[in-house]
Amino acid sequence: MSVTTKTEAILRRSEGTLPGSDRRAHRSWSDLTLNVWGILVVLFLFAPIIVIVVYSFNTGRLLVSWDGFGLDAFATILEKPAVQNAVRVSIVTAAFSAAIATVLGTLAGIAMARHPGRWVWWFLGLLLFVSVTPEIVDAVALLPWFVMLGQDAGMAVFNDGIVRLSIGASLFSTAVVSYLVRARLVGQEANLEEASSDLYASPLTTFRRVTLPLAAPAVFAGFLLSFTLGLDNTVIAAFVQVSGSTPWPVYVLSAVRSGLRPEIAAVSTVMLLLTLVALAVVAIVLRRAGDSATDIARTMGGG
């Protein structure tokens, strides 16, 4: 009797007559549809980037005119001083803005994690306000501020283009670093720091040998994220730049008027690779640090 039952079950399964077989087939069809839709969405989002990468190997005079495959566009980067200067300004600005954001954001994140109170919520609100403020608002506010400091107040340092660009690019990045450092430390007890104080270590020594090493993964990740954000600061850079310190995004905007050339796609491809490498390093550092993505997301949301 049991043999007959098993045989009938096999036959029904092959014919799709078992209860729930249609449901499983329906689920499989829906999964296939969602997978195809997801692939189409990804292709739609990344198709422009793929086009730029492909056309960076164009040997034509204009970007939209494909004449052949070659590395002429990448060689042009080494031949045009204007392109080299724009790339140099962008990289230097990104590095300086990342350093500013890392120092300020690290101190803010440690303060919020180790000295909780009502003020933290107000401060998180300010950081959130900085994060969501449109760049055009920051740019319009920064330009007269730099002019007042540099010319009216006589602080010549604020007339320097690199200084202006670095400060402008560090606004949003500082908030990002603060979120990451607070997320790193808020889930860890302060036992080690209390033990260091009990052993008569000074606050500076405790900060240097205990607190900072605990926050190091988030600090490093925040620096790399700030660097990548600093490479793509177009709106603020267009307002606060001065002659001789034109960053790459602003150079591209000005080049649109005369026609995009393949070297623009080549530099964009190099910067894309640089950004991807930095983000990959961030992911590896945070994963090895053992931080929970849920905890980080909750902390960034003010939790």
Long-range contacts (C-beta under 8 A, 24 or more apart in sequence): 49-272, 52-265, 52-268, 52-269, 52-272, 53-265, 53-269, 53-272, 55-262, 55-265, 56-262, 56-265, 56-266, 56-268, 56-269, 57-262, 58-262, 58-265, 59-262, 60-262, 61-261, 62-259, 62-260, 62-261, 62-262, 63-259, 63-260, 63-261, 63-262, 63-264, 63-265, 64-260, 72-262, 73-261, 73-262, 73-263, 73-265, 73-266, 74-263, 74-266, 74-270, 76-261, 76-262, 76-263, 76-266, 77-263, 77-266, 77-267, 77-270, 80-263, 82-251, 83-251, 83-263, 83-267, 85-246, 86-246, 86-247, 86-248, 86-250, 86-251, 87-248, 87-267, 89-161, 89-162, 89-165, 89-245, 89-246, 89-247, 89-248, 90-230, 90-231, 90-247, 90-248, 90-249, 90-271, 91-231, 92-162, 93-162, 93-165, 93-166, 93-169, 93-230, 93-233, 93-237, 93-247, 94-169, 94-226, 94-227, 94-228, 94-229, 94-230, 94-231, 95-227, 95-230, 96-162, 96-166, 96-170, 97-165, 97-166, 97-167, 97-168, 97-169, 97-170, 97-173, 97-226, 97-227, 97-229, 97-230, 97-233, 98-170, 98-173, 98-223, 98-224, 98-226, 98-227, 98-230, 99-223, 100-166, 100-167, 100-170, 100-173, 100-174, 101-170, 101-173, 101-174, 101-176, 101-177, 101-222, 101-223, 101-226, 102-177, 102-219, 102-222, 102-223, 102-226, 104-170, 104-174, 104-177, 104-178, 105-173, 105-174, 105-175, 105-176, 105-177, 105-178, 105-180, 105-181, 105-222, 105-226, 106-177, 106-181, 106-212, 106-215, 106-219, 106-222, 108-174, 108-177, 108-178, 108-181, 108-182, 109-177, 109-178, 109-179, 109-180, 109-181, 109-182, 109-183, 109-184, 109-185, 109-215, 109-218, 110-181, 110-182, 110-185, 110-207, 110-211, 110-215, 112-178, 112-182, 112-186, 113-181, 113-182, 113-184, 113-185, 113-186, 114-185, 114-190, 114-193, 114-211, 121-302, 124-302, 125-302, 127-175, 127-178, 127-179, 128-175, 128-302, 130-171, 130-172, 130-174, 130-175, 131-172, 131-175, 131-176, 135-233, 135-234, 135-235, 135-236, 136-235, 138-168, 138-171, 138-235, 138-236, 139-168, 139-235, 139-236, 139-238, 139-239, 139-240, 140-239, 142-167, 142-168, 142-236, 142-239, 142-240, 143-239, 143-240, 146-240, 159-242, 160-242, 160-245, 161-240, 161-241, 161-242, 161-243, 161-244, 161-245, 162-245, 164-240, 164-241, 164-242, 164-245, 165-233, 165-236, 165-237, 165-240, 165-241, 165-245, 165-247, 166-230, 168-233, 168-236, 168-237, 168-239, 168-240, 169-229, 169-230, 169-233, 169-236, 169-237, 170-226, 170-230, 171-236, 172-229, 173-222, 173-225, 173-226, 173-229, 173-230, 174-226, 176-222, 176-225, 176-226, 176-229, 177-218, 177-219, 177-222, 177-223, 177-225, 177-226, 179-296, 179-299, 179-300, 180-218, 180-219, 180-221, 180-222, 180-225, 180-296, 180-300, 181-215, 181-218, 181-219, 181-222, 182-299, 183-218, 183-291, 183-295, 183-296, 183-298, 183-299, 183-300, 184-214, 184-215, 184-217, 184-218, 184-289, 184-291, 185-211, 185-214, 185-215, 185-218, 186-295, 186-299, 187-291, 187-292, 187-295, 188-214, 217-285, 217-286, 217-288, 217-289, 217-291, 218-286, 218-289, 218-291, 220-285, 221-282, 221-285, 221-286, 224-278, 224-279, 224-281, 224-282, 225-278, 225-279, 225-282, 227-278, 228-274, 228-275, 228-278, 228-279, 231-271, 231-274, 231-275
